[in-house]
Amino acid sequence: MSSCHDTKTTCVGVMDDAHALERAGHDVIHMEKGEPDFASPEVVVEAAVEALRAGKTFYTDSSGLPELRAAISEHLQVSDGVDVPPSRILINSGSSPALLSVFLATCGPGDEVVLPDPAYPSYRRLIELAGAKPVFVPTREHGFRFTAELAAPHVRAATRAVLINFPSNPVGATATAGQLRAFAELGPPVISDEVYRGLSYTGAPDPGILQVRPDAIMLNSFSKAFTMTGWRLGFTVVPEALLARMKTIQQDGFVCANAFVQWAAIAAVRNADKIVSGPRAEFARRRDTLLAGLTELGFAVPHPPSGAFYVFARLPDGHHDAYAFAAGLLRTAHVAITPGPEFGAEGAGFVRFSYSTPAERIGEGLRRIRAFLTQPDSSRR
Ligand SMILES: Cc1ncc(COP(=O)(O)O)c(C=O)c1O
């Protein structure tokens, strides 16, 4: 059996091994996945079917359907109180191609992007694809809390942007408006990845960067809060000065997002609050169960998550190698998790648990982890 340890660059190893075990007839608990387990909203499915039947199968404007951009502009006004004209909203096939476009448009060789460690692994690879250098800000000593104060010493002449992500992957951290404002005031352009926005458990709406810095680059997606990962749809708010460059990259590199998916997304935006409240409530319950269970088993969670659907936990005493632990847990207990170093050097000795799996499966996963930990050799390295 292979493990992430073999490649060190991606955790496809864990997922491949988990799927191989399933094909061999084993019951695997999936706590490694970065996507919600809920079905996509019925109202959106209906709208997509309708759009297909109505023949919405042709290219759209490269920047996106005017109707969808207008709906998003209205939504931003109502939910965040920000005034973003549809002309500054670009529709793309998820935030991943949007991230690539943003890095290509904003930086190149000799340039730097400041971002936290740990962070979503694709950031590093996409920044490097654009020829620029990721400059990681260690956060572990600060309980994995990425703040403007920590970022400030890393900002210099070569810095083209500071990249933030709240609620965050893998830590599940959220930010207050004051914390976002401090990033806004650092000076360099701010790229804010808000794909987990809406999935926060603080009891208050989570703030967005545009509320404190109108010229920020803001990426969002229908993948997470709208439970639409496979539809591949997202949107980016771009400052006026960057529009022409972003549009060229979008047009030449991606043409446009799927037409009927864009039509369906109008229904998603119009029903946003109703759609997002269900997963948010269920995730909050699961988070409480998982946090309590992991703590009881000896995992330490320096930053209990207030958003997204991940718990970033330190291995129990006696365990040091996150890759060996994840591989051992999968092999013997059939529970799939992600080794912390996948998200950066600061993740050594940590693992990420995703609670995008039903509560009873989380309960079963915890039982299996307990049994694994009491084995004489549970990869104690
Ligand atoms: C922080 C973060 N940003 C972006 C993405 C990409 O999401 P998508 O391309 O589906 O919008 C992910 C996916 O896991 C993520 O965790």
The ligand as a Gaussian input file, in Angstrom:
#p B3LYP/6-31G(d) Opt

LIG

0 1
 C       -9.213000      26.960000       0.689000
 C       -9.706000      26.411000      -0.610000
 N       -9.745000      27.216000      -1.682000
 C      -10.148000      26.762000      -2.880000
 C      -10.554000      25.455000      -3.055000
 C      -10.982000      25.007000      -4.430000
 O      -12.364000      24.894000      -4.529000
 P      -13.177000      24.975000      -5.889000
 O      -12.212000      24.976000      -7.029000
 O      -14.062000      23.777000      -5.891000
 O      -13.962000      26.262000      -5.821000
 C      -10.531000      24.584000      -1.968000
 C      -10.921000      23.166000      -2.128000
 O      -10.796000      22.341000      -1.273000
 C      -10.100000      25.070000      -0.713000
 O      -10.055000      24.286000       0.376000

